[in-house]
Structure formats: C-alpha cells, structure tokens
Amino acid sequence: PAAELLTPTAAATAIAAITADGGEGQMNVTTAAMPTETRNRKRERASAQKDTSGIEIDSDSDSDCVVVTAHQTDKRVVAWPREDDISLHLKGQLHITEKDMKRLVRGGRPSEKYLNDALIDLYMKFIHLHKQCDIAVEVDPRSIFICPALMSTKLLGGEDVTRWTKNTSVTNMQHIYMPLVHGLHWTLAVICHPGIRTGSELRASGLRPAILHFDSSEDAHDREQMRRIIAKWLEACMRAEAEREHQNTRKAGGGGSGAGRDKAATGREKKREIKRKTKIEQRATQLRDIRIHKAAAPQQLNGHDCGVCVIMNVERVLSL
C-alpha cells in the first residue's frame, strides 16, 4: 500500500526538512541528530514566527512537529534553492508561502490536506537536483525534464505552454515527468523517449515514444484524454524546436531572406528544405500517435494522498 511506502506525515516531514535545511540535500528529520546550535536557531526562528505567521514549530519533540495556530497568509517563507546555491542558475528558484506550509501541518481543514503545485514542484525539484544522485546514480540529470506542476495545470486548461520550454529541447529528453491535476486529483505521466526518430537505431530496435500513466485512484483520470493533450503539446514543442534550429542554422550560414534569397536559392537547397519539412511531419505523426499505458501504481487509502503518490512514483521510476 502507498501508506507503507510514503505516508502524508513522512512527505510533510521530508518537505519540511528541505525548507528548514536550505535545500542542501541533507534530509535530517529529527532534532536529536542536529547540533545544539542548530536546534537553538530553530527555536529562535520558531519563536519569531509564532507571533507573525501563526506557525509554531515544536523543536523539542523527536520530530519537527509543525502546528497551525492562526490564519496563514501569502507571505513567502521559503525560497529554494538559496541564492548562494550553485544549482540556482540551473533551474530557477521556487517559493513557498505560509498558506502552502499549512498543507503540511496538523489541524488543517480537509480541503487543505492535498499537496498543491508549489509543494509538488519543490519536492520534484529536490529529487532532480539532489536526491536523484542517491537513487539513480547512472541517470544523467540532463536527460530528464521535470514539468512544473503549474505548467501542466495550464496545459490541461487548454493554454499554450510552449513558451515555458523555449530554452529546453524537451523532445530530445529521455524522460519527461509531468504531474497532472484534474478534478482535484493528481496523477503522474512519464513520457519515455519522445525524441526517437524514424530510421534511427533505437526505432529499429523496437523502441517507440510512449507514456506511462500512474494513477493512485485506479482510473480517476481519462487516460485517452490525457494522451491527446500530451501528444498535442509534444508536437507543438517539436515544431517550435525545429523552427528554432532551422533559424539558427540559417543565421550561422549567413542565410538571407526576401527576393535576394529567392534568386540565390538553388535546386539543392530547395530539396533540403522539402526533406526537412518531410522529417518534421514524420515526427509530428509519430508524436500524435504516441501510446499511453496504464502503469502499476500503489493505490491511495484516502481521498487526499494523490500528491504524495505522485512524488513517490517519481522516486520509484528513477530507482528502477
């Protein structure tokens, strides 16, 4: 059962440990193992927060127990990675507010027990930048793309999100991890080998682009609907990447435009352009026809652990 692998309490403790530790990758979840100086700093910080944020941290217990004592606000309480962290320039900085933290503490209303996009993004980013080194030593982090949860939310809402990846060639990644939320339920899609091209050795070996869908509540999400949305996004990304690559090639080669360019164009150049567009259409067809498979996933035992199951399944896939 999912509860035996990663409970909501364990998830809350893990995320709270990241925020308290500054995101350096050390997930110490008990104060007993912390230096006295660290415990004192935490008590001072908790005391200062108690009157201003309504969050009280009980640092005298065996585990960092965070208790709601008052109404929470949109005030930012966590910025991670820190500005002096070398990984900041790689993936940007995430922010957690007091309202986000309320989802990790005791005493919240049932509607506040779900992990939201900010918390899921924080933990998935932590996995990508730090924890992956321990659970998937042979996997190159540069071959993985973690979709921001907010991006996938906008994607499912019908928005064009290709600008979110304008600096990343997502269709050349080996795996894309995409948390999906629909109907107040989180699931996980893992897109495998979206960049396999027709005629390549990998394609000849039988590999095809595919989507693995992990749903902790059986079939709460319409799998075919998710497939169509993801396929459309992949195709849009591929076309945008191909156009950027084409424009960069033309600039590097000193290619012009307009009438002068038309007069200088040769039959060979026209043939190359036809071949380029043909390959794009072949890749577009391949991505439109991408298959989605129901993946075996631990099932949640209540109505609010879906976000926890998403981050748990990311770790499971990486550890295979």
QUIRAFEN-V154673 format. One record per run of one state. SS is the DSSP state (H for helix, E for strand, L for the rest). FROM is the first residue (numbers start at 1). TO is the last residue. If there is no record, write none. Layout:
BEGIN
((SS	FROM	TO) (SS	FROM	TO))
END
This chain:
BEGIN
((L	1	1) (H	2	5) (L	6	7) (H	8	21) (L	22	30) (H	31	33) (L	34	35) (H	36	52) (L	53	54) (E	55	58) (L	59	64) (E	65	68) (L	69	75) (E	76	80) (L	81	87) (H	88	91) (L	92	93) (E	94	97) (H	98	102) (L	103	105) (E	106	106) (L	107	109) (H	110	112) (L	113	116) (H	117	135) (L	136	140) (H	141	143) (E	144	147) (L	148	148) (H	149	156) (L	157	161) (H	162	165) (L	166	169) (H	170	172) (L	173	174) (E	175	182) (L	183	184) (E	185	192) (L	193	200) (H	201	204) (L	205	209) (E	210	214) (L	215	222) (H	223	252) (L	253	257) (H	258	264) (L	265	266) (H	267	288) (L	289	290) (E	291	294) (L	295	305) (H	306	318) (L	319	320))
END
